[in-house]
Amino acid sequence: EESFAYLKQVRRYGLILRAMYRFMDSNHKSPDKLQTLLSSLGKYNDMYWLSDSKELRKKIVNNLENVDLSVNFTDTPEFKKYVTKILLETQTFLEEKELPIDKFHTLRKGLRFFTDLMQIVAAENYGGNLHWLFYHISELSAEMGRYHDDFVKKGLKGEIDYRALIVQISPRIVLEFKKLKPFIERVCGLS
């Protein structure tokens, strides 16, 4: 359990780094090798308790070397345009009562995007009043993550047809996001 928790933490830090590229880089993409590494870590994380994949571990280790972490910084208007796109996509998904699993996963990633962004804002505002915003968005993202992880586990065990799954969207999550949205917009300079 300790090694599994460590793996999750390493992946979490990698996801935050990937999110920083999405915020700051002019392409709004992370380096390909970083993306491959994080994808492999995610798959390994999902299968950790179910199977021991030597090939997947080898792929993870091979992607640890020569990861180019250079960044071509975006300008402020382009950053605002990108954040607005993610915000509108997230809002559109939350207007639905249920979503296919792939769209639910995209919704979850949108919430995590804002979690990562607000984590940086809260760190820069240490001792200020933005930690509550990060905390609430983080809680929403974590709740969606727990749902999704449960679906993935059941799919890997053959208990459900993961790809055909339709997920109910909790009205409470929709309401919480609506409350937080104006603050997100203000922090990102969109209002």
C-alpha positions, 0 to 999 in steps of 0.5 A, a space after each residue: 500500500 505504501 508503494 501504491 500511495 507513492 506511485 499515485 503521488 509521483 503521478 499527481 506531481 507529474 499531472 500538475 507539471 503537465 497542467 502547467 504546460 497546458 496553462 503556460 506553453 503557447 501550444 497548451 500541450 505538454 512534451 510528448 515524452 512527459 505525456 507518455 510517461 504520465 499515461 503509462 503511470 496511469 495505466 500502471 496505477 489502474 492495474 497495480 492490484 490486478 496484474 504485474 506488467 513487466 512491459 508497462 514497467 519497462 516503458 515507464 522506466 524508458 520514458 524517464 530519460 531525455 524528457 525535454 522540459 523546455 517551454 515556449 510561454 504563451 501570452 495573456 490573451 491566448 491563456 485567457 482564450 484557452 481557460 475560457 475554452 476549458 471552462 465552457 466545455 466543463 460547463 456544457 458537460 455539467 448541463 447534462 444529467 448523464 454522460 457517456 464514460 468518455 465525456 465523464 472522463 473529459 469532465 473530470 479532467 476539466 475539473 482537475 485542470 482548474 484544481 491544478 490552476 488554483 493550486 498554483 494561485 493558492 501557493 502564490 497567495 500563501 496566507 491570503 484568501 484563495 486557499 478556500 477556492 483551491 480546496 473546494 475545486 480540489 474536493 470536487 475533482 477528487 470526488 469525480 476521481 473516486 467515481 471514475 477510479 471505481 468504474 475503471 476497477 470494475 471494468 478491468 475486473 470485468 464487472 461492467 462494460 466500461 466503454 458502454 457506461 453512462 454516468 449520472 451527474 450529481 446535481 450537487 456537483 453541478 451546483 457546487 461548480 456554479 457557485 465556484 465559477 465566478 471566482 474561477 473567472 475572476 482569478 483567471 482575469 475573465 470577468 
